[in-house]
């Protein structure tokens, strides 16, 4: 069994055939999907998707691109309250993205800190997005880790080896997307080699970043099997071994999520 630890099933890209997308994932051996919140104003839709399928869970949070516009992005109590829903198993995605500058750095940092505080309050892990902001990301995470009670992962990892090492040092996991299959991703594959098997997760970030040979197409959770196969090859493992390990890692980190019953 595989887990797609990060997808966006509520996005309009899937609206016309969400049931079929979920069915194809199951047929590909994907037993659990985590659909990720990016806006509190659209969280009801994220939650409704998770409620519609027994093998889909969700998070609650505000993407750093939305930090200027989303009411409640810097309110840890509101985030924690929404996270009490039985289908919500994590906070985020949150973090820092300085590449596009869609929201001010000040508001991104404030929202990131609020999500980390909500994660501490609820005991749920936090899903971290970071792009062109490694130093500030590590500074904020270092402060949160120093207070204790925070777990999580750096999702869709594309950063430096230093960031991966830091994430591991503070007890976080690292998740790889279809980017690890891209032709020019040799440095990323080298970083993936260095991540211990018990701290590794896989994801699609669907509808974005479809892995080879589907690069350029709309991504979907079924394609996480392609990423897992490439990661297994990178690490010199059988695909089944990597699938088992990443699935176990997911349910250990997202402990509120219910593992499917063996059939």
C-alpha positions as CSV (number, residue, x, y, z in Angstrom):
1,X,0.0,0.0,0.0
2,X,1.1,3.6,-0.7
3,X,0.0,6.9,0.8
4,X,-0.2,10.1,-1.2
5,X,0.8,12.4,1.7
6,X,0.0,15.7,-0.1
7,X,-2.7,16.4,-2.8
8,X,-5.4,18.9,-3.4
9,X,-8.5,17.0,-4.2
10,X,-10.7,20.0,-3.6
11,X,-9.2,21.9,-6.5
12,X,-11.4,22.6,-9.5
13,X,-9.1,20.4,-11.6
14,X,-10.8,17.4,-10.1
15,X,-14.4,18.6,-9.7
16,X,-15.8,16.8,-12.7
17,X,-14.3,13.4,-11.9
18,X,-13.3,13.3,-8.3
19,X,-14.8,9.8,-7.7
20,X,-12.9,8.5,-10.7
21,X,-9.6,10.0,-9.5
22,X,-10.0,8.4,-6.1
23,X,-10.9,5.1,-7.7
24,X,-7.8,5.2,-10.0
25,X,-5.7,5.9,-6.9
26,X,-7.1,2.9,-5.1
27,X,-6.5,0.7,-8.2
28,X,-2.9,1.9,-8.2
29,X,-2.4,0.7,-4.6
30,X,-2.9,4.1,-2.9
31,X,-4.7,3.2,0.2
32,X,-4.8,6.7,1.8
33,X,-4.7,10.3,0.5
34,X,-4.2,13.5,2.5
35,X,-5.9,16.5,0.8
36,X,-4.3,19.8,1.9
37,X,-5.9,23.1,2.9
38,X,-4.5,26.3,1.4
39,X,-7.2,28.8,2.4
40,X,-9.4,29.0,5.5
41,X,-12.1,30.5,3.3
42,X,-12.2,27.3,1.4
43,X,-11.7,24.9,4.2
44,X,-15.3,23.7,4.2
45,X,-14.8,22.3,0.7
46,X,-11.5,20.5,1.8
47,X,-13.3,19.0,4.8
48,X,-16.3,17.9,2.7
49,X,-14.0,16.1,0.3
50,X,-12.3,14.2,3.2
51,X,-15.7,13.4,4.7
52,X,-16.8,11.9,1.3
53,X,-14.2,9.1,1.3
54,X,-13.1,6.8,4.1
55,X,-9.5,6.7,2.8
56,X,-9.1,10.5,2.5
57,X,-8.0,12.8,5.4
58,X,-7.3,16.5,5.4
59,X,-5.4,19.4,7.0
60,X,-6.4,22.9,7.9
61,X,-4.2,25.9,7.1
62,X,-3.2,28.8,4.9
63,X,-0.6,28.6,2.2
64,X,2.0,31.3,2.5
65,X,0.8,32.8,-0.8
66,X,-2.5,33.6,0.9
67,X,-1.1,35.1,4.1
68,X,-2.1,38.7,3.2
69,X,-5.7,37.8,2.4
70,X,-6.9,35.0,4.6
71,X,-8.7,36.0,7.8
72,X,-7.5,33.8,10.6
73,X,-4.2,32.9,9.1
74,X,-2.4,34.3,12.2
75,X,-4.9,33.0,14.8
76,X,-3.7,29.8,16.4
77,X,-6.9,29.3,18.4
78,X,-9.0,29.4,15.3
79,X,-6.7,27.0,13.5
80,X,-6.7,24.6,16.5
81,X,-10.5,24.7,16.8
82,X,-10.9,23.7,13.1
83,X,-8.3,21.0,13.6
84,X,-10.5,19.2,16.1
85,X,-12.7,17.8,13.3
86,X,-12.1,14.0,13.2
87,X,-11.0,14.1,9.6
88,X,-8.3,16.8,10.2
89,X,-5.0,15.2,10.9
90,X,-2.5,18.0,10.5
91,X,-1.9,21.8,10.2
92,X,-1.0,23.5,6.9
93,X,0.2,23.8,4.5
94,X,2.1,26.7,5.9
95,X,5.6,28.1,5.7
96,X,7.4,30.7,3.6
97,X,7.6,31.3,-0.1
98,X,9.7,34.3,-1.1
99,X,9.9,33.3,-4.8
100,X,6.7,34.9,-6.0
101,X,6.0,37.4,-3.2
102,X,2.3,37.0,-3.3
103,X,2.1,37.9,0.4
104,X,4.4,40.0,2.5
105,X,7.2,38.3,4.3
106,X,6.1,39.7,7.6
107,X,2.6,38.2,7.2
108,X,4.0,34.9,6.0
109,X,6.2,34.6,9.1
110,X,3.4,35.5,11.4
111,X,1.1,32.9,9.8
112,X,3.8,30.3,10.0
113,X,4.3,30.9,13.7
114,X,0.6,30.7,14.3
115,X,0.3,27.3,12.6
116,X,3.2,26.0,14.6
117,X,1.6,27.2,17.8
118,X,-1.7,25.5,16.8
119,X,0.3,22.3,16.0
120,X,1.8,22.4,19.5
121,X,-1.6,23.0,21.1
122,X,-3.3,20.2,19.2
123,X,-0.4,17.7,19.0
124,X,-0.9,17.4,15.2
125,X,2.0,17.6,12.7
126,X,2.6,20.6,10.5
127,X,3.0,20.5,6.8
128,X,5.7,23.0,5.8
129,X,6.1,24.6,2.4
130,X,9.3,26.5,1.7
131,X,10.7,28.1,-1.4
132,X,13.6,30.6,-1.6
133,X,13.3,31.1,2.2
134,X,15.5,28.4,3.8
135,X,17.2,30.6,6.3
136,X,14.0,32.1,7.7
137,X,12.3,28.7,7.6
138,X,15.0,27.1,9.6
139,X,15.0,30.1,12.1
140,X,11.3,29.8,12.7
141,X,11.3,26.0,13.0
142,X,14.4,26.1,15.3
143,X,12.5,28.4,17.6
144,X,9.4,26.2,17.6
145,X,11.4,23.0,18.1
146,X,13.2,24.6,21.0
147,X,9.8,25.0,22.8
148,X,9.1,21.3,22.1
149,X,5.9,19.6,21.1
150,X,6.0,20.2,17.4
151,X,6.4,17.6,14.7
152,X,5.9,17.7,11.0
153,X,7.4,17.4,7.5
154,X,8.9,19.5,4.8
155,X,6.7,18.7,1.8
156,X,7.6,18.6,-1.9
157,X,11.2,18.9,-0.9
158,X,13.4,20.8,-3.4
159,X,15.8,22.4,-1.0
160,X,19.5,22.1,-0.1
161,X,21.1,19.2,1.7
162,X,21.5,21.6,4.6
163,X,17.7,22.1,4.9
164,X,17.1,18.3,4.7
165,X,19.7,17.7,7.4
166,X,18.1,20.4,9.6
167,X,14.7,19.0,9.2
168,X,16.0,15.6,10.3
169,X,17.8,17.1,13.2
170,X,14.7,18.6,14.6
171,X,12.8,15.3,14.2
172,X,10.8,16.2,11.0
173,X,10.2,14.0,8.0
174,X,11.0,14.9,4.4
175,X,8.5,14.3,1.5
176,X,9.4,14.0,-2.1
177,X,7.1,14.6,-5.1
178,X,7.3,13.8,-8.8
179,X,10.2,16.3,-9.2
180,X,12.5,13.6,-8.0
181,X,11.8,11.8,-11.3
182,X,12.7,14.8,-13.5
183,X,15.7,14.4,-15.8
184,X,17.7,17.3,-14.3
185,X,16.9,16.5,-10.6
186,X,20.2,14.7,-9.9
187,X,21.0,16.9,-6.9
188,X,17.6,16.2,-5.4
189,X,18.0,12.5,-5.9
190,X,21.3,12.7,-4.0
191,X,19.5,14.4,-1.2
192,X,16.8,11.7,-1.2
193,X,19.5,9.1,-0.8
194,X,20.7,10.8,2.4
195,X,17.2,10.8,4.1
196,X,16.8,7.8,6.4
197,X,14.1,5.4,5.3
198,X,12.2,5.9,8.5
199,X,11.8,9.6,7.9
200,X,10.8,9.5,4.2
201,X,7.3,10.2,2.7
202,X,6.0,10.4,-0.9
203,X,3.4,12.7,-2.4
204,X,2.0,14.0,-5.6
205,X,1.1,17.7,-4.8
206,X,-1.6,16.9,-7.4
207,X,-2.8,18.5,-9.6
208,X,0.8,19.8,-10.0
209,X,4.2,18.2,-10.7
210,X,3.2,15.0,-12.5
211,X,6.1,12.6,-12.4
212,X,7.8,11.2,-15.6
213,X,6.5,9.8,-17.9
214,X,3.4,12.0,-17.3
215,X,5.3,15.3,-16.8
216,X,3.2,18.2,-18.2
217,X,-0.1,16.4,-17.6
218,X,-2.5,17.0,-14.7
219,X,-1.2,15.1,-11.8
220,X,-3.4,12.8,-9.6
221,X,-2.8,10.6,-6.6
222,X,-2.5,7.4,-8.6
223,X,0.8,8.8,-10.0
224,X,2.4,8.6,-6.5
225,X,3.3,5.0,-7.5
226,X,5.7,6.4,-10.2
227,X,7.5,8.6,-7.7
228,X,7.7,5.8,-5.1
229,X,9.2,3.5,-7.8
230,X,11.9,6.1,-8.7
231,X,12.7,6.8,-5.0
232,X,13.0,3.0,-4.4
233,X,15.5,2.8,-7.2
234,X,17.5,5.8,-5.9
235,X,17.8,4.2,-2.5
236,X,18.5,0.7,-3.9
237,X,15.3,-0.8,-2.4
238,X,12.4,-2.9,-3.7
239,X,9.4,-0.8,-4.5
240,X,7.3,-2.8,-2.0
241,X,9.9,-2.1,0.8
242,X,9.8,1.6,0.1
243,X,6.0,1.6,0.0
244,X,5.7,-0.2,3.3
245,X,8.2,2.2,5.0
246,X,6.7,5.4,3.7
247,X,3.2,4.2,4.6
248,X,4.3,3.3,8.1
249,X,6.0,6.7,8.4
250,X,2.8,8.5,7.4
251,X,0.7,6.8,10.0
252,X,3.3,7.3,12.7
253,X,3.5,11.1,11.9
254,X,-0.2,11.6,11.2
255,X,-1.3,9.5,14.1
256,X,-4.8,10.8,14.0
257,X,-5.4,9.2,10.6
258,X,-6.9,5.7,10.7
259,X,-4.9,3.1,8.8
260,X,-7.1,1.0,6.5
261,X,-8.0,-2.5,7.7
262,X,-6.0,-5.3,6.0
263,X,-8.1,-7.3,3.6
